[in-house]
């Protein structure tokens, strides 16, 4: 019924979606996700959203993940990569979210994970067959560039292990991964590059 207040909260801020997720009611979650007004990212009083609870459900189904992909999975992937939430990244990728989706500046989930040194997230993204490890983001920077700039040696090594990685891709200013690693005194990264 479309007139129902699907996002109505209890006194403790929980919605029907949060309740169904918490109890592991997969079919109920799937039905709630068909409602056009469902709010996946409304937090309860503890800051937990329906989207997060779905990702934590035991016995997740592909149909739930596919529905999430339609309901803003691209933005969810970028946000999960930015926060280092490896389980959410894994689930969104399994649900069909494009690993190369870009934000308004051109940065991908791989850029975010590399920038923050989230090795487990980088690992999940690099497992995807269609990942573009040399994608250029803001100011034409690659994931290798941002990882090198910040001294995230583990991420640098993960990226260098890729057969298609391009080491000398210049940014908009002409700087490369080696240049920024040198500029910021990232000796271990310089040695590895």
Helices and strands as residue ranges (DSSP letters): H 16-22, H 26-33, H 50-56, H 62-70, H 73-83, H 86-94, H 109-116, H 119-127, G 138-140, H 143-149, H 153-160, H 177-183, H 187-192
